[in-house]
Amino acid sequence: MKSSTLTTPRFPLLLWLCVRILSIPVALYAFFSQANVVGLTSWRRLLAPWYSWDAYYYVAIVREGYKPGSPTANFHPLYPAISALVSVVFREELLSLLLVASVAGLFLTVVFYRLAKLDLDDVQSWQATALLLVSPFSLALFVPYTESLFLLLSVWCLLAARQGRLVLAGLAGCLAVLTRQQGLFLVLPIAWEVWESADRNWSKALRKWSGWLAIALVPLAYLAWIFFRAFAINDVSPDFSSAQKFIYSVMISPTTYNILDQQQFLPPWTAIWKTLQLLSEGRVHWGAYVDTMLGLVFISMFVLAWRSMRTSYRIYSLVIILVSLSFYTGTINPYISLPRHLLLAFPVFIGFASRYKLRFFPLVIAVLVAIQMTLLWWFVRQSWVL
């Protein structure tokens, strides 16, 4: 195992900064080059390209909070809560969301590099971090979405667990749950690292109070969010008649059907089969082929990286991928947002970089950035759902 470094990862930070800067003119040109868009009338029009898809709901939460019957209850509170605090200073909700996402992405770059350094050398750590930043799955890190904050907290969780700081890992996992639903699955790698730290000895593991506290904090945070939805906005009506109804009446807000009325959680093999049928019939939006292709690329990376991944990373990544493949979103595009859902299985980048040292890596980065900016163009023009 390689020792961790406290040095600043200069090249990853420079890459993050370059992509962050590049995304601004690309987004502005994509938006204002549309025929039905007029020129600037105030500085706030500079923010217009980022006001797409889920950004609507985050702006609504920052501006008005959660309201009964609103689909905003589907979005966990930490990201909009931090953005609301920032908006007190800047007086602009969307700008605050962008700033929080950008700062989180900056810190994510540092923390992810340090996590990678626990197992990889300098070159491999650089490549793993670069792939995280510029892969087509990672566009969400540069828009006003939760992914940058969620990944920062999730990476921090695994880093702390690896370093034996279990209570800190539990706190990070707790905050990750308050950012996205998938944070609940961090309980699995935390539990495995507790087991590893106890030398896989049950008696030692049972005496590790810090480990049990870390494990407990994650589901307790999700439970607190459910109670908030139940009592503050009357959004929970438990239905135990089926797993599907339980998920959408308790674990996830039932108002999420107002966003995607055909969505379901299905066994992954069922969702995959239904998707393949729709794709073969050609009755879907063109974005479905993009999402499916990117999904296949990510799953291929996971398979290739498997042998080089730590067991806790395998468990977490496998669960994230299976859950992502289980989220069926209807006949127009059966896997909406699949690439960014798969991005949450971030240890895949570490495992992949551990096994493969890519030749001509600057060229690889350039190609990936070009693909990412193309996706940003489609996102801004609202022709593709991120």
N, C-alpha and C positions, 0 to 999 in steps of 0.2 A: 504494500500500500504506500502511495506517495504521501509525503507530509503536506499539510495545508500551508499556503502562503498568505501573508498579510500584505503583500505588495499590491499596488493598484494595477489591475489588468489593462494596460494602456491601449493595446490594439482592439480588444473588445469594446472598450468605451468609445474609442474613435469611430469604430464601425457603427455603434448605436447612434452616435451623434450625426454621422453622415446620412444614415437612413432617416433619422428624425428630421433633419433639415431638408433632404430631398423630397420627403413626402409632402411638404407644404406647397411648393410650386406645382407639383403633380396634381394635388387635390384641387388647388385653385384653378388651374387650367382646365381640368376635367369638368369642373362645375360651371365656370363662366364662359366656356366655349360652347355651351349648349345654346341652341337658337332661342329658346324661350326665357333665357335668363338675362336680366338687364344689368347694367354696370353697378359699381359701388356707389352707395349713397351715405354710408357710415362705416366706421372701422369694424363694426359688428358683422358686416357682410363677409368679412374675411373668415368668419367662423362657419358660414353657411355650408361649405362642402362637408363638414363633419357631422352635420345634423341629419343623420340617416339611420334607419332601422332602429336598433335598440337604444341609440342615443336619445330618441324621443322620450323613452320611458325614464331614463336616468335624469334628464332635464326636468321632467315632470316631478320626480321624487325630490330633487334638490329644491325646486321652486315651491312645491305644495305639500310635500310629505306623502305618506300613504293614505289613501282614501278607500272606504268600503266599496267593493264592486269594481275597483279599478285593476287592470292587469298589471299595474306596478307592483302588486303584492307578490308577483312571481320573481321579483328581483331582490336579492339579499341586500342588507342595509349598509354594510361598512363602506363600500365605495361611494355611494351617494352621500353618506353622512360626512365623510372626510371632505368631499367636494363642497358640501354645504358650508362647512367651516371656512374653506378657502374662498367661497363666493362672498362671504361677509366682507372680505378685503377687496376683491376684484369686481363685485357687483355684476357678475355675468356667469350664469350657471354653466353654459357649455364650455367657456374658457376654463372654468374651475375644474370641470371634468377632464379636459385635455391636460391641464397642468398636473393633476394628481396622477393620471395614467402615465404621463411622461416621466415624472419623478420616480414613480414606481418602476418603470422600465429601466431607468438609469441604475437604480439600486439593484434591480434584478440582474443586470449584466454583471455586477460585481459579485453578488452572492452566488449566482450560478457558476461563475468561473471558479470560485473557491470550493464549491461542492465538487466540481469536476476534478480539481486539483487533489482531492483526497485519493483518487484512484488513477489519475492520468498524469502524463508529463506535460511540459509547457505547450508543446505543439498540439498535442491531442486536446488539451483543455481549451486552447484558442479555437481549434476547429469545432469542438462541441458547442462553445458559446456562440461562435459565428453562425453555425447552422440554426441554433435556437433563434437568433435575431433576424436572419434573412430568409428563412425557409418560407414557402408560400403559406404554410399553416400559421405563421407568426404575424400576419398583417394586423391582427387584433391588438398587438402590443403598441401600435402607433395610432390608434383611433380611441375615442372616448368610450371604451369598453372595460370590463372588469379584469380581463385576462392578465394584464401586467401586474396589477395588485395581487391577484390570486396566485400567480406564479411566484411572485416575490415571497409571499407568506409560505407557500408550499415548499419552495426550495429552502427557505430559512428553516422550516420545520424539519426537513430531512437532514440538513446540515447540523442542526443542533442535536438531533437524535444520534447521528453518526459520531458526534463529539462527546456523547454521554451527558449532554445537558438536557435531560429529559423533560423537566418542568418547562423550560423554555420552548422545547419542541411542542409540548402540549398547548402552550399559549399561542404559538404561531399557528398550529392546527385549528385552534379555537377561532382565531381571527380569519383564517382561510374559509371556515364554514360560514362565517358571517358575510363572506364575499361571494361565494358560489356554493351551490348544492354539492358539487363534487368534492368539496373539502371534507365531507364526511368520510370519504374513503382513505384519508390520511391516517385514520386509526389503524389501518392494516400495516403500513410500513413502520409506524411507531411501535406497534406491538411486536413486530418481528425484531426490531432493533433492541427492544427491551429484552427479548428472549436471547438475542446474541450477546448482549452485555452481561447477561447472567450465565454465560457459557453453556447455554441450552440446558440449564439445570432448573427443574421446576421449583425446588425448595428455595434456591437463590432468587429466582424470578418472583416468587410469591412474597419475598421479604423486601422487594424493591418498591417502596411506597411511592417514590417519585415516578416510577414507570407506570404504576396503576393510575396515579393522578393525571399523568400525561394522556393516557389512553381515555380516561373518563372525560377530560375537558372537551374533547372533540364532539362526541354525541350530545353532551350537555349544552353546548353552544347551539346545536341544531334544535334541541328541545326548547331552548329559550326563544329561538326565532319562531317556532310553531306556536308557543304560548303568546308571543306578541301578536302574531297574525290572528289568533283566536280571540283574544280579549281586547286588543286595541282597534282592530279593523274588521272584526267579525268575519274572518276569511276561512275558518276551519269548520267543516261539517263532516265529521268522521263517517266513513262508509266502509265497513269491513267485509262487504259481500264478495269482493274479489280483490286481487292484488292491484289490478289496474285502477279500480275505484279508490282503494286506500291511498295509492300514490298521489292521485289527483285531488283527493279531498283532505289529505293531511300533510304529506311530505312536500307537495307542490301545490301552489294555489290553483283552485279550480278556474280562476279567471284567466289562466294561461290559454284556455280554449278561445278566448277573444283575440289572441295573437295568431295561433295556428289551430284552426278548428278541427283538423283531421289528425292531430298528433296522437300517438300512442306509444306506450312502452311495451315492446314485444320481445319474445325470445330472439336473440340476435340472428339465429338461423332463419327464423320466420321473416324478420325485417329484411334480411339480405335477399331472400328468395323473392319477396314481393318487389323489391327494388330492381332485381335483375329482370323480372317480367316486364315492369314498366319501361326500363331502359331498352329492352329488346323490341318493344312495340313502338318506341319512338313517340310516346304520348306525353313526354315530360318537358319542362323548361330546359333550355340549353345549359343552365347552371347546374342541373342535376348531373350532367356528364363531367363537368369540372369538379364538383364535389366528390363524385365517386372515384374519379381518376386520382385526385389528391389523397383520398382515403386509402386507395390501394398502394400508393407510394409510401404513405406513413406505415401502414401495416407491414409492408415489405421491409422497411427499415427496422421495425420491431423484431421481425423474424430473424433478420441478419444480425441484429444486435444481441439477441437472446443469450447466447453463450457468454458474452462479455459483460452481462449485467449482474449486479448484486441481487441477491434473492429478494430483498425488500423492494428493490426497484422493479423487478419482474412482477411481483404480486400487484403492486400499485398500478403499474402501466397496463397490465393485462385487464384489471378490473375497469380502469378508465376506458380502454378500447372496447371492451364488451358492452359497457353501459352506453357508450357513444353509438355503437352499432345497433343497440336496442331501441334507440330513439327514432322512431319512424314518424315522418312529418307530413305524409299525405301523397296524393297522386301527382301533384304538379312538380314537386321536388321531394322525393322520399327521404333525403338526407340533407336537409337544410342545415347549414353551419357545421357540417361534419368536420371540416378541416380544423376549425378553431376548437371544437370539442376534443379532438384527438391531441391537439397541442398540449393539453393538460397532462398528458403522459410524457412529460418532459425528460424523465430519465432515459428515454430512448436515444436522445441525442448524445448522452454520455456513453452509452453502450456502443452506439454506432461509431463514434469517434475513437473509442478504445480499440475497435477491431479493424477499422479502415482508416489509413492515412491517405487522404485524397490528394492526388497529384494536380498540379496547375490550380491550386486552391483559389488564388485571386480571380481566375477566370470563372470558377464555380460560383464564387460570391457575386460576381458581376451578373451572371446569368440569373441567379436566384433573386437578386435585387430587381432585375428587369421584370421577372415574373410577378414579384410582389407588387411593384408599382402598377403593373397591368391590372392586377386584382383591385388595387386601390382605385384606379380609374373606374372600373365597373361598380365598385362600392359607392363611390361618390355620385355616379350617375343613376344609382339605385336600380341597376339592371342585374345585379348579382347580390345575393344576401350573404353577408358575412356572419 
